[in-house]
Amino acid sequence: MKILIASTPATGHLNPLLAIARILVAENHEIAFLTGTAFRARIEASSAKFFPLPRDADFDPQDVFSVAPELKSIPPGLEWLRTACERIFVDAIPAQDQGLREALEHFQADVIIGDDMLFGILPMLLGPREMRPPVVLCGTSFLHWGRDDGAPNFLGLPPATTEEQRQQYAAIAGDYDANVDQPVLRSLNKVLKTFGLGPVLVPMFHSVVELADAYLQLSVPSFEFPRQFPPTVHFVGTPPIIPAQVPLPPWAHELDGPRKVVLVTQGTVANHNFGLLVAPTLAALANEPDVLVVATAGGRPVEAIPGPVPSNARLASYLPFEWLLPRVDVLVTNGGYGSVNQAMSSGIPLVTAGMTEDKADVNARVAWSGVGINLATNEPTPEALRDAVRTVLDRPAYRMRATRMADEFADIDTRSEILRIINRLATDRKASRRAGTTETGRNRRVAR
Protein backbone atom coordinates (compact mmCIF):
# COMPACT_ATOMS: atom_id res chain seq x y z
CA MET A 1 0.00 0.00 0.00
CA LYS A 2 1.16 3.55 -0.74
CA ILE A 3 0.60 5.96 2.14
CA LEU A 4 1.15 9.72 2.09
CA ILE A 5 1.81 11.22 5.53
CA ALA A 6 1.35 14.98 5.78
CA SER A 7 2.32 17.10 8.77
CA THR A 8 2.50 20.70 9.77
CA PRO A 9 6.22 21.49 10.15
CA ALA A 10 6.32 21.26 13.94
CA THR A 11 8.33 18.65 15.82
CA GLY A 12 5.54 17.74 18.24
CA HIS A 13 3.23 16.96 15.31
CA LEU A 14 5.79 15.22 13.13
CA ASN A 15 7.31 12.92 15.77
CA PRO A 16 4.22 10.74 16.33
CA LEU A 17 3.66 10.53 12.58
CA LEU A 18 7.25 9.34 12.12
CA ALA A 19 6.59 6.69 14.76
CA ILE A 20 3.46 5.62 12.89
CA ALA A 21 5.50 5.51 9.68
CA ARG A 22 7.89 3.04 11.33
CA ILE A 23 4.95 0.78 12.07
CA LEU A 24 3.80 0.98 8.46
CA VAL A 25 7.27 0.46 6.97
CA ALA A 26 7.62 -2.70 9.06
CA GLU A 27 4.51 -3.96 7.22
CA ASN A 28 6.19 -3.21 3.86
CA HIS A 29 4.01 -0.24 3.00
CA GLU A 30 5.53 2.46 0.79
CA ILE A 31 5.65 5.81 2.60
CA ALA A 32 5.98 9.40 1.44
CA PHE A 33 6.00 12.51 3.64
CA LEU A 34 4.77 16.01 2.94
CA THR A 35 6.11 18.45 5.53
CA GLY A 36 8.55 21.31 6.10
CA THR A 37 11.95 21.46 4.41
CA ALA A 38 13.70 21.50 7.80
CA PHE A 39 12.71 17.84 8.21
CA ARG A 40 13.99 16.57 4.85
CA ALA A 41 17.02 14.77 6.33
CA ARG A 42 14.94 13.01 9.00
CA ILE A 43 12.36 11.89 6.46
CA GLU A 44 14.87 10.61 3.94
CA ALA A 45 16.80 8.82 6.71
CA SER A 46 13.60 6.88 7.41
CA SER A 47 13.64 5.61 3.79
CA ALA A 48 10.50 7.57 2.94
CA LYS A 49 10.06 9.79 -0.10
CA PHE A 50 10.07 13.47 0.81
CA PHE A 51 7.82 16.19 -0.62
CA PRO A 52 8.33 19.75 0.64
CA LEU A 53 5.41 21.93 1.61
CA PRO A 54 5.12 25.03 -0.57
CA ARG A 55 6.86 28.08 0.82
CA ASP A 56 3.66 29.70 2.14
CA ALA A 57 2.98 26.64 4.31
CA ASP A 58 6.56 26.06 5.44
CA PHE A 59 8.17 27.59 8.51
CA ASP A 60 11.10 27.07 10.85
CA PRO A 61 10.19 24.42 13.47
CA GLN A 62 12.62 26.08 15.86
CA ASP A 63 10.54 29.26 15.57
CA VAL A 64 6.96 28.26 14.86
CA PHE A 65 5.77 31.79 15.52
CA SER A 66 7.99 33.25 12.79
CA VAL A 67 4.89 33.37 10.55
CA ALA A 68 3.12 35.45 13.20
CA PRO A 69 5.78 37.16 15.34
CA GLU A 70 3.11 39.21 17.12
CA LEU A 71 2.15 36.04 19.02
CA LYS A 72 5.33 36.36 21.06
CA SER A 73 4.09 39.62 22.57
CA ILE A 74 0.31 39.02 22.81
CA PRO A 75 -0.57 37.66 26.28
CA PRO A 76 -2.45 34.36 26.54
CA GLY A 77 -6.14 34.90 25.90
CA LEU A 78 -8.78 35.26 23.21
CA GLU A 79 -6.81 37.64 21.01
CA TRP A 80 -3.84 35.27 21.05
CA LEU A 81 -6.03 32.29 20.11
CA ARG A 82 -7.78 34.12 17.27
CA THR A 83 -4.53 35.44 15.86
CA ALA A 84 -2.86 32.02 16.06
CA CYS A 85 -5.77 30.28 14.33
CA GLU A 86 -5.92 32.80 11.50
CA ARG A 87 -2.21 33.35 10.89
CA ILE A 88 -0.78 29.85 11.50
CA PHE A 89 -3.64 27.65 10.32
CA VAL A 90 -6.13 29.42 8.04
CA ASP A 91 -3.54 31.37 6.07
CA ALA A 92 -1.66 28.13 5.28
CA ILE A 93 -4.66 26.27 3.81
CA PRO A 94 -4.19 27.17 0.11
CA ALA A 95 -0.49 26.26 0.14
CA GLN A 96 -1.10 23.06 2.11
CA ASP A 97 -3.83 22.02 -0.32
CA GLN A 98 -1.46 22.74 -3.21
CA GLY A 99 1.25 20.63 -1.58
CA LEU A 100 -1.13 17.73 -1.01
CA ARG A 101 -2.38 17.72 -4.59
CA GLU A 102 1.11 18.02 -6.08
CA ALA A 103 2.35 15.16 -3.88
CA LEU A 104 -0.57 12.97 -4.97
CA GLU A 105 0.26 13.64 -8.63
CA HIS A 106 3.69 12.05 -8.09
CA PHE A 107 2.72 9.54 -5.39
CA GLN A 108 -0.68 7.95 -5.96
CA ALA A 109 -1.47 7.19 -2.34
CA ASP A 110 -4.04 4.67 -1.20
CA VAL A 111 -4.41 6.49 2.14
CA ILE A 112 -3.49 9.93 3.49
CA ILE A 113 -2.45 10.27 7.13
CA GLY A 114 -2.22 13.76 8.59
CA ASP A 115 -1.94 15.54 11.90
CA ASP A 116 -4.98 17.17 13.47
CA MET A 117 -3.91 20.73 12.62
CA LEU A 118 -3.26 20.26 8.91
CA PHE A 119 -6.33 22.24 7.90
CA GLY A 120 -5.19 22.25 4.30
CA ILE A 121 -6.90 18.85 4.12
CA LEU A 122 -10.33 20.53 4.46
CA PRO A 123 -10.81 21.24 0.73
CA MET A 124 -10.37 17.53 0.02
CA LEU A 125 -12.60 16.47 2.92
CA LEU A 126 -15.36 18.84 1.80
CA GLY A 127 -15.08 17.82 -1.84
CA PRO A 128 -16.31 14.67 -3.62
CA ARG A 129 -15.36 11.55 -1.70
CA GLU A 130 -14.49 9.57 -4.81
CA MET A 131 -11.92 12.17 -5.84
CA ARG A 132 -9.52 11.51 -2.97
CA PRO A 133 -7.97 8.68 -0.93
CA PRO A 134 -9.30 7.91 2.56
CA VAL A 135 -8.04 10.42 5.12
CA VAL A 136 -6.83 9.46 8.60
CA LEU A 137 -6.06 12.31 10.99
CA CYS A 138 -4.08 11.92 14.21
CA GLY A 139 -4.94 13.80 17.38
CA THR A 140 -1.60 15.22 18.49
CA SER A 141 -3.42 17.54 20.91
CA PHE A 142 -6.37 17.12 23.27
CA LEU A 143 -9.51 15.98 21.48
CA HIS A 144 -10.98 19.06 19.80
CA TRP A 145 -14.67 18.39 20.25
CA GLY A 146 -17.59 20.14 21.92
CA ARG A 147 -18.14 19.66 25.63
CA ASP A 148 -21.32 18.61 27.40
CA ASP A 149 -21.00 21.43 29.95
CA GLY A 150 -20.81 24.06 27.21
CA ALA A 151 -17.31 25.24 28.06
CA PRO A 152 -15.14 26.29 25.11
CA ASN A 153 -11.87 24.53 24.42
CA PHE A 154 -8.42 26.11 24.84
CA LEU A 155 -9.21 27.98 28.08
CA GLY A 156 -8.24 25.21 30.50
CA LEU A 157 -11.65 24.92 32.15
CA PRO A 158 -12.27 21.70 34.13
CA PRO A 159 -15.62 19.92 33.73
CA ALA A 160 -18.48 21.78 35.39
CA THR A 161 -19.84 20.14 38.53
CA THR A 162 -22.67 22.56 39.43
CA GLU A 163 -25.43 24.41 37.62
CA GLU A 164 -23.85 27.71 38.63
CA GLN A 165 -20.61 26.65 36.95
CA ARG A 166 -22.49 25.70 33.78
CA GLN A 167 -24.07 29.13 33.68
CA GLN A 168 -20.63 30.72 34.08
CA TYR A 169 -19.32 28.55 31.25
CA ALA A 170 -22.24 29.58 29.03
CA ALA A 171 -21.27 33.23 29.43
CA ILE A 172 -17.61 32.45 28.77
CA ALA A 173 -18.58 30.39 25.71
CA GLY A 174 -20.58 33.27 24.27
CA ASP A 175 -17.62 35.61 24.61
CA TYR A 176 -15.30 32.97 23.11
CA ASP A 177 -17.61 32.36 20.17
CA ALA A 178 -17.84 36.07 19.40
CA ASN A 179 -14.12 36.75 19.70
CA VAL A 180 -12.51 33.53 18.44
CA ASP A 181 -14.74 30.95 16.75
CA GLN A 182 -16.83 33.26 14.58
CA PRO A 183 -13.94 35.47 13.36
CA VAL A 184 -11.90 32.35 12.57
CA LEU A 185 -14.84 30.76 10.76
CA ARG A 186 -15.30 33.90 8.67
CA SER A 187 -11.63 33.75 7.69
CA LEU A 188 -11.84 29.99 7.03
CA ASN A 189 -14.99 30.21 4.92
CA LYS A 190 -13.55 33.08 2.91
CA VAL A 191 -10.65 30.79 1.97
CA LEU A 192 -12.92 27.79 1.29
CA LYS A 193 -15.11 29.92 -0.97
CA THR A 194 -12.14 30.31 -3.33
CA PHE A 195 -12.31 26.52 -3.73
CA GLY A 196 -16.05 26.61 -4.33
CA LEU A 197 -16.63 24.90 -0.98
CA GLY A 198 -18.23 25.53 2.38
CA PRO A 199 -19.35 27.14 4.45
CA VAL A 200 -18.19 25.25 7.52
CA LEU A 201 -20.68 25.83 10.35
CA VAL A 202 -18.89 24.36 13.37
CA PRO A 203 -15.63 25.55 14.98
CA MET A 204 -12.65 24.91 12.72
CA PHE A 205 -10.95 22.50 15.12
CA HIS A 206 -14.14 20.43 15.46
CA SER A 207 -14.62 20.17 11.71
CA VAL A 208 -11.69 17.87 10.96
CA VAL A 209 -12.63 15.50 13.79
CA GLU A 210 -15.99 14.88 12.16
CA LEU A 211 -14.96 14.99 8.51
CA ALA A 212 -11.95 12.65 8.65
CA ASP A 213 -12.64 9.07 7.62
CA ALA A 214 -10.88 8.06 10.85
CA TYR A 215 -9.50 10.17 13.68
CA LEU A 216 -6.81 8.50 15.78
CA GLN A 217 -6.57 10.14 19.18
CA LEU A 218 -3.04 9.49 20.45
CA SER A 219 -4.03 8.95 24.06
CA VAL A 220 -6.41 6.91 26.24
CA PRO A 221 -10.05 7.59 27.19
CA SER A 222 -9.22 8.31 30.84
CA PHE A 223 -7.22 11.37 29.81
CA GLU A 224 -10.16 12.95 28.01
CA PHE A 225 -13.14 14.74 29.52
CA PRO A 226 -16.10 12.33 29.19
CA ARG A 227 -18.58 13.18 26.42
CA GLN A 228 -20.03 11.66 23.27
CA PHE A 229 -17.61 11.59 20.34
CA PRO A 230 -18.25 11.06 16.62
CA PRO A 231 -17.84 7.49 15.32
CA THR A 232 -14.67 8.63 13.52
CA VAL A 233 -12.77 8.84 16.85
CA HIS A 234 -10.54 5.98 18.00
CA PHE A 235 -8.27 6.11 21.07
CA VAL A 236 -5.10 4.28 20.02
CA GLY A 237 -2.64 5.07 22.82
CA THR A 238 0.69 6.70 22.11
CA PRO A 239 3.03 5.41 19.38
CA PRO A 240 6.37 4.02 20.60
CA ILE A 241 9.19 6.54 20.78
CA ILE A 242 11.64 6.20 17.89
CA PRO A 243 14.82 4.89 19.53
CA ALA A 244 18.41 6.14 19.24
CA GLN A 245 17.59 9.51 17.68
CA VAL A 246 20.29 11.14 19.82
CA PRO A 247 23.18 9.61 21.80
CA LEU A 248 23.24 9.24 25.54
CA PRO A 249 24.67 12.24 27.42
CA PRO A 250 28.06 11.85 29.12
CA TRP A 251 26.36 12.03 32.51
CA ALA A 252 23.89 9.21 31.72
CA HIS A 253 25.17 6.96 34.53
CA GLU A 254 24.18 9.53 37.17
CA LEU A 255 20.49 8.82 36.59
CA ASP A 256 20.92 5.33 38.00
CA GLY A 257 21.96 6.66 41.41
CA PRO A 258 19.87 7.10 44.57
CA ARG A 259 18.53 10.59 43.78
CA LYS A 260 15.03 11.22 42.46
CA VAL A 261 15.09 12.36 38.83
CA VAL A 262 13.01 15.39 37.85
CA LEU A 263 12.81 16.11 34.12
CA VAL A 264 11.88 19.62 33.00
CA THR A 265 11.04 20.60 29.42
CA GLN A 266 9.32 23.41 27.55
CA GLY A 267 8.96 21.25 24.44
CA THR A 268 9.77 22.44 20.94
CA VAL A 269 7.23 25.25 20.41
CA ALA A 270 6.84 27.49 23.47
CA ASN A 271 10.55 27.43 24.27
CA HIS A 272 11.63 30.86 23.06
CA ASN A 273 11.87 31.99 26.71
CA PHE A 274 13.36 29.42 29.09
CA GLY A 275 12.84 31.89 31.89
CA LEU A 276 9.20 30.81 32.01
CA LEU A 277 9.66 27.25 33.29
CA VAL A 278 13.10 25.66 32.85
CA ALA A 279 15.13 28.29 34.72
CA PRO A 280 12.61 28.63 37.61
CA THR A 281 12.57 24.83 38.01
CA LEU A 282 16.36 24.69 38.20
CA ALA A 283 16.30 27.42 40.84
CA ALA A 284 13.41 25.80 42.73
CA LEU A 285 15.21 22.48 43.18
CA ALA A 286 18.80 23.71 43.52
CA ASN A 287 18.85 23.01 47.25
CA GLU A 288 17.12 19.62 47.16
CA PRO A 289 19.89 17.13 47.94
CA ASP A 290 17.78 14.08 47.06
CA VAL A 291 16.89 15.39 43.57
CA LEU A 292 18.75 15.36 40.25
CA VAL A 293 17.20 17.79 37.75
CA VAL A 294 17.46 17.04 34.03
CA ALA A 295 16.56 19.84 31.60
CA THR A 296 16.14 19.47 27.85
CA ALA A 297 16.08 22.52 25.60
CA GLY A 298 13.93 20.98 22.84
CA GLY A 299 16.63 21.41 20.20
CA ARG A 300 17.79 24.87 21.22
CA PRO A 301 21.29 25.38 22.66
CA VAL A 302 21.51 24.90 26.41
CA GLU A 303 23.26 28.26 26.60
CA ALA A 304 19.84 29.82 25.98
CA ILE A 305 18.75 28.71 29.47
CA PRO A 306 19.29 31.77 31.70
CA GLY A 307 20.77 31.90 35.17
CA PRO A 308 23.32 29.73 36.96
CA VAL A 309 23.28 25.97 36.50
CA PRO A 310 22.92 24.35 39.95
CA SER A 311 25.24 21.50 40.88
CA ASN A 312 22.33 19.05 40.88
CA ALA A 313 21.24 19.93 37.31
CA ARG A 314 22.15 18.33 33.99
CA LEU A 315 21.32 20.04 30.69
CA ALA A 316 21.02 18.85 27.09
CA SER A 317 19.64 20.18 23.83
CA TYR A 318 17.95 16.86 23.06
CA LEU A 319 17.75 13.60 25.02
CA PRO A 320 16.72 10.06 24.02
CA PHE A 321 13.35 9.80 25.73
CA GLU A 322 13.08 6.02 25.29
CA TRP A 323 16.11 5.74 27.61
CA LEU A 324 15.27 8.69 29.84
CA LEU A 325 11.61 8.21 30.78
CA PRO A 326 12.00 4.92 32.68
CA ARG A 327 14.44 6.76 34.98
CA VAL A 328 12.22 9.82 35.64
CA ASP A 329 10.23 10.28 38.86
CA VAL A 330 8.44 13.55 37.95
CA LEU A 331 8.02 15.45 34.69
CA VAL A 332 7.79 19.24 34.91
CA THR A 333 6.36 20.51 31.64
CA ASN A 334 4.46 23.39 30.10
CA GLY A 335 2.02 20.82 28.74
CA GLY A 336 3.10 19.48 25.36
CA TYR A 337 0.55 16.78 24.54
CA GLY A 338 3.07 14.24 23.25
CA SER A 339 5.38 14.55 26.24
CA VAL A 340 2.49 14.36 28.71
CA ASN A 341 1.14 11.18 27.13
CA GLN A 342 4.59 9.60 26.93
CA ALA A 343 5.07 10.36 30.61
CA MET A 344 1.72 8.86 31.57
CA SER A 345 2.36 5.76 29.48
CA SER A 346 5.52 5.31 31.57
CA GLY A 347 3.66 5.87 34.85
CA ILE A 348 5.32 9.24 35.54
CA PRO A 349 3.34 11.88 37.50
CA LEU A 350 3.53 15.50 36.41
CA VAL A 351 3.76 19.13 37.43
CA THR A 352 2.48 21.40 34.66
CA ALA A 353 2.57 25.14 34.03
CA GLY A 354 1.54 26.49 30.62
CA MET A 355 -1.33 28.52 29.20
CA THR A 356 -0.51 29.06 25.49
CA GLU A 357 -1.49 27.00 22.41
CA ASP A 358 -3.37 23.93 23.64
CA LYS A 359 -1.49 23.71 26.92
CA ALA A 360 -4.15 25.14 29.25
CA ASP A 361 -6.52 22.33 28.25
CA VAL A 362 -3.85 19.61 28.35
CA ASN A 363 -2.83 20.72 31.83
CA ALA A 364 -6.44 20.90 33.01
CA ARG A 365 -6.69 17.22 32.09
CA VAL A 366 -3.54 16.48 34.10
CA ALA A 367 -5.18 17.83 37.26
CA TRP A 368 -8.64 16.41 36.49
CA SER A 369 -7.29 12.89 35.87
CA GLY A 370 -5.22 12.95 39.07
CA VAL A 371 -1.84 12.28 37.44
CA GLY A 372 -0.30 15.55 38.59
CA ILE A 373 -0.55 19.15 39.71
CA ASN A 374 -1.48 21.96 37.34
CA LEU A 375 -0.11 25.33 38.44
CA ALA A 376 -2.34 27.03 35.83
CA THR A 377 0.08 29.79 34.97
CA ASN A 378 2.65 30.62 32.31
CA GLU A 379 5.15 31.94 34.83
CA PRO A 380 5.30 29.81 37.99
CA THR A 381 7.48 30.99 40.83
CA PRO A 382 10.35 28.82 42.07
CA GLU A 383 8.50 28.50 45.39
CA ALA A 384 5.34 27.19 43.71
CA LEU A 385 7.37 24.77 41.60
CA ARG A 386 9.32 23.44 44.56
CA ASP A 387 6.12 22.88 46.59
CA ALA A 388 4.41 21.12 43.67
CA VAL A 389 7.38 18.88 42.84
CA ARG A 390 7.85 17.93 46.50
CA THR A 391 4.14 17.17 46.81
CA VAL A 392 4.16 14.90 43.77
CA LEU A 393 7.36 13.19 44.92
CA ASP A 394 6.27 12.72 48.52
CA ARG A 395 2.60 11.77 48.14
CA PRO A 396 2.13 8.28 46.63
CA ALA A 397 -1.35 9.10 45.25
CA TYR A 398 0.05 10.83 42.18
CA ARG A 399 2.40 7.99 41.29
CA MET A 400 -0.40 5.47 41.87
CA ARG A 401 -2.76 7.32 39.54
CA ALA A 402 -0.04 7.65 36.90
CA THR A 403 0.63 3.92 37.21
CA ARG A 404 -3.04 3.14 36.60
CA MET A 405 -2.95 5.40 33.56
CA ALA A 406 0.12 3.51 32.31
CA ASP A 407 -1.85 0.27 32.65
CA GLU A 408 -4.57 1.72 30.42
CA PHE A 409 -1.98 2.62 27.76
CA ALA A 410 -0.55 -0.90 28.01
CA ASP A 411 -4.00 -2.40 27.39
CA ILE A 412 -4.12 -0.77 23.94
CA ASP A 413 -2.15 -2.48 21.18
CA THR A 414 -1.31 0.76 19.37
CA ARG A 415 0.39 -0.93 16.45
CA SER A 416 -2.49 -3.33 15.79
CA GLU A 417 -5.14 -0.62 16.13
CA ILE A 418 -3.43 1.71 13.68
CA LEU A 419 -2.93 -1.05 11.13
CA ARG A 420 -6.50 -2.31 11.53
CA ILE A 421 -8.06 1.10 10.92
CA ILE A 422 -5.85 1.97 7.95
CA ASN A 423 -6.32 -1.43 6.32
CA ARG A 424 -10.11 -1.24 6.78
CA LEU A 425 -10.31 2.14 5.09
CA ALA A 426 -8.15 1.01 2.18
CA THR A 427 -10.21 -2.15 1.77
CA ASP A 428 -13.49 -0.25 1.88
CA ARG A 429 -12.25 2.15 -0.78
CA LYS A 430 -11.28 -0.71 -3.10
CA ALA A 431 -14.67 -2.34 -2.58
CA SER A 432 -16.46 0.93 -3.37
CA ARG A 433 -14.47 1.37 -6.56
CA ARG A 434 -15.23 -2.18 -7.68
CA ALA A 435 -18.92 -1.61 -7.01
CA GLY A 436 -18.80 1.68 -8.91
CA THR A 437 -20.29 3.61 -5.99
CA THR A 438 -19.74 7.33 -5.56
CA GLU A 439 -20.27 9.82 -2.81
CA THR A 440 -20.60 13.47 -3.77
CA GLY A 441 -21.43 14.93 -0.39
CA ARG A 442 -21.41 14.28 3.32
CA ASN A 443 -24.52 14.04 5.40
CA ARG A 444 -22.89 15.74 8.35
CA ARG A 445 -23.42 19.02 10.11
CA VAL A 446 -19.96 20.45 9.35
CA ALA A 447 -21.11 22.10 6.13
CA ARG A 448 -24.41 22.62 4.38
N, C-alpha and C positions, 0 to 999 in steps of 0.2 A: 504494500500500500504506500502511496505517496502522500505525505502529510506536510502541509505548510504551517509553520509556527510563527505567529506574528506577535511582537511585543513592543510596547512603548519603551523608549531607550532609557530605562531606569533599572538599576541593579536589582532592587527588591522585587521587581516584576519579572525580570528576565531569569533570575536564578531558579525559581521553581519550574519555569518552562524548560530550562536546560535539564533539570532533573527528570522531568517528564520525557524529554527527548531521549535521555539515556535508557529509559524503560522501553521506549518504542524502537530504538536502534537495536536493543538486545533481542527484539522480536523480528529483526530483519526488515523493518520498514525504512523507506527512503525519506529522509528529513531535509527540509529547507527552512531557513530562518529569514524573516523580514524584521529588521530592527535597526538601531542606530549604528553608524559607522564605527563608533568607539568600540563596539563589541565584535568587529569582524574577526580578529585573531582568535577570540574565545570560540566563536561559532565554527570557524574553519578547523580549529583544533579538535572539535567534537566530530569531525568528518561529515558535517552537514554543509549543504550548499548555502551560501550567504547572498541575500539580496538587501541592499541598503535602502532605508527609508528615504524618500525625497527630502531635499534640504529643508523645506518648510515644516517637516514633521520630525526632523532630527534635532537633537540637542546634546550638550555635554552631560553625561550622567554624573560627573563630579560637581555639576552646577545646574541642577534641574531647573532652577528658577532663572536661568539666563534668558529664557524666552519671555519672562515677566519679572524683571528685576525689582519692580515696585513691591512684589510680595515679600521681599526681605525687610521692608520698612513698615508695611501695614500690620497692625497688631492682629492677633487671632480674633476672629469674629465673622460677622456676616459679609462685610465688605471683602475680607480676605478670601472667603469661600467663593463668592461670586466671581471675583477677579481670577482666581485660580481655575475655576471651571471654564470660564470663557477664554482665557488666554492660553492655558496649557492644553485643554481638551477640545473645545469647540473649534478653535482656530486651526487645529491640526487635522480636522476631519477631511478636507479635500485632498491634502497631500497623502494622508494615510490611505484613503480610498484609492488614489492613483497608484501608490506603492503596492497595494494588494492586487490590483488588477494587472499591473505590469508583471508582478511575480507569477501570477497564475498563467499569464501568456507563455512564460518560459518553463513553468513547473506546474503541470496539470494535476493539481492535488485532488486526492479523494476526500480529504477532510482538512478543514482549517482549525487550528487551535490558537486562541488568542488570550491575552490577559483581560481582566475585567474593565480596564480603563482605555482600551483601544477603541474609541468611539468611531473611528474611521470605518469600522465594520458595519455601522448602522445602515448606510445606503444599500449594502448587500442584503442585510436582514430584512429591510423594509421592501425590497424589490421582489421580483418573481422567484419563488423557491427553486424552480427547475433550472434557473440560470446560475446557480452557485453550488459549491460543495456544502455538505453539512458543516455547521459552525459550532465548535465547542469553546466556551469561554471559561477561564479559571479565576476563581475568586481569590485574588491576592491581597484583599482587604476584607474588613468585616462585611457581612452579607448586606448589600445595598437593597433593602426591601422595606416597604412600609411597616409601621409598628402598630400593634393593637391598641396601645394607649395613646396614639395620636402624636407622639413626640417626633420631631424631625430628626433625621440622622445628622451626624457630624458635630453635634453639640455636646456629646458626652453625657447625655441624660440617662440615668438608670431607669429601669421599668417602674412605672407608676404603681403605687400600692394603695392609694386612697383616691376618692372622688375629687377631693380638693386638688390633688396633684395632677389628675387628668385635666381639670379645668385650667390649671396653670400651663400645662403642656399645650392645650388647645390655643391659648393666647400666644405662646411662643411659636407654635407651628404657623399661625397666621402671619406673624411678623417674618418668619423664615421664608414662607411661600412668596410673600410680597417682595422680599429683598434678595432672595437667592434663586429659588426654583423658577419663578415666572420670568425674571430677566434672562436666566440661562436658557430656558425653553424658547424664548423669543429669538435669542441668538442662534440656538440649535436649529429651529425651524426655518429661520432665514437661510441657513446653509443648506438644509435638506431641500428647500424649495428650488435651489439651483439644480438639483438632481431630479426634479419633478416628483418629489416624495414628501411624505408627511401630511399633516403635522403630527408630531409626537405629543401626546396629551398627558403623560405621566412624567415625573421627574426623570431627568436624563439618566441618572445612575440606576434607577429602577428599570428603565426600558430594556437594557441589554440582558438583565436577568431573565426577563420574560420572553424576549425574542430569540435568544440563543436556542439552538436545538438541544443543547445540554449545557448546564452550568455546574462546573465542578468547584465546590467550595472547599478550599484547602485547609480544613479544620475539622472539628467534631461538633455534633449537635450541642453538647453541654457548654460550649463556649459561645453560643449564640442565643440572644434573647428569644424566648419561645414565642412563636407565632406561626401562622399558616404560610407556607411557601409555595410558589408555583411548582408544577410537576417537573420542570426543567432542572430543579436544584438537587444536587447529589453531594452529600458530605463524604469526602474521600480521604480525610486525614491529610498529613503533610508529606510531600515527596521526600525520599531520602536525600540527605545532603551529599553533594558531589564530593568525593574524597580527594585528598592530596592536591587541592587547588593552590595551596601555599605551603611552604615548608614549616616545620616546627620551629618555634623561637629558641634561641640559645638557652633561655631560662626554663625550658619546658619541664625539667625534672623537679623544679620547685613546687609545681602544682600537686605533686604526690606526697607532700609533707603533711604535717599535722594541722596546718592552718586552714581555716575556712576560706574558700575561694569565692570572691565576689567579682562578677564580670559586669563592666559598664560599657554601654555603647549608645551612640546617637544614630546608628544606622548609616545609610548612604545618601539620604536626602536632606534631612534637617540637621546637617552637621557643619554648617558654615560658621557656627559659633559654639565652640566647645566649652565656652564659659557658662552655657546654660545647664549642662548636666554632668559632663565628664569631669571638668575641673572641680565643681563643688563636691562630687562624690569622692574624688581623691583627697580633698581637704577634709571631708567629713570622717573618713576612715583612717586618716594618717596616724592616729594615736590608738588604734585598735590592734593590740599585739597578737591577737588570735586570728587576724584576717589578712589575707593576701589579695590585693585588688589588681585585677587585670583589665586594662582599658584598650579597646580597639578603635581606631580612628576611621573605620569604614572606607579605607583607601586613601585618605588624606595623610600627609606626613605627620608623624607624632609631634614634630616641633610646633605644629599649629595648636596644640593643647597648651593653654596658658597656665602660668603659675609654676611653683616648684613641684618636682616629682618626689613624693614621699618615699621613704626607704622601703615601705611595704607595697609599692606599686610597680607593675610591669606594663609597659606600653608596646603596642605594635600597630602598624598600619592595617594589616589584615591578619587574621588568625584562622587556622583550620578548625572550623566548628565541630566537625565530626570527631575530632580528638579532644577538643576543649570542653564541650558541653557535659560529658559524663563526669568531669572533674569540678563542675561549678555547683556551688551551694545556693547562690542567689544571683539572679540577673537584674541589674538596674538598667532600665531602658526608657527611651522616650516613647516607645510604643509601636515600633515597626511590626507589622502583622506577621511577617515571616519569622522574625526572631522570637516573638512571643510564642508562636505555635511550636517552633522548634524546642524552645525551653520547656513548654508544657509537655511535649511528647517525650522529653527526657526526665520529667518529674521535678523540674526546677521551679521553685516559687519565685515571685517577682516583686520588684518595687518599680513603679512606673511614674513618669512625670513628663507629659507632653500634651500640647493642645492644638497643634497645627495639623494640616492635612487630615488624615483619618484617625489620628492618634487619640483624640479625646474619646472617641467611641470605642476604640480598641482597649484603652485603659479603663473605661467604665466597665467593660466586660471582665477585665482582670479582677476588679474589686467585687463585682456582682457574682462571679463564679467562685470566689473564695481562694483563688490561687495566688493572691498577692495584695499589696497595698497600692492604691492609686493616690498620689499626692495632688492630682488635679491642678497642676500648674505647669507653666513653661519654664519657670525659674525657681526651682526649689532651693531652700537654704541648706547649707551644710548641716545645720542642726536637725532640720526635718529629715534629711536623708539619713543621717546617722541613726535617729530614732526609728525610722522605718526599717532600715536594714537590720538593726539589732532585734527589732520585734519579729521580723520574718525569720531570722536565724534562731532566735531563742524560743519561739512558740511553735511547737510541733504541728499545730493545726494547719498552717500554710503548706508545709512539706507534705502532710497527709493528703490534703486536697489536690495538690499538684501530682502526687503519686496516683491518685484515683483518675485524674485526667489523663495521665500517661497510659493507664490501663485501657482507657477508652480509645486512645490513638492506636494502641497495640491490637485492639480487636478489629480494626479496619485493615484489610489487605489492600493498601493503596495501589499497588501495582496491578492487582487483578481487577479492581474496580475501574481504574482508568482504561485498561485494555478492553474490558467488557463493554463499557459505554461507547468507546470509539468504534469498536468492531460492530456493535449493533447499529450505529448510525450509518456506517459505510455499507453494511448489508442491506439495511432498509432502503438506502438510496439506489443501490443496484436493482433491488426488487421493483422499486417504483419505475425505474427506467425501462426494465423489461416489460412491465405491464403497460407502459405508455401513459402513466398518470402524470398529471401536472397540478401545480398549485400556484395560483396567481396572486393570492392574498392570504392574509392571516386573520383568523377570527379571534383576535385578541384586542384588548382595550388600549394597547400602546398607541395605535394610530387608527384613525377613521378615514 
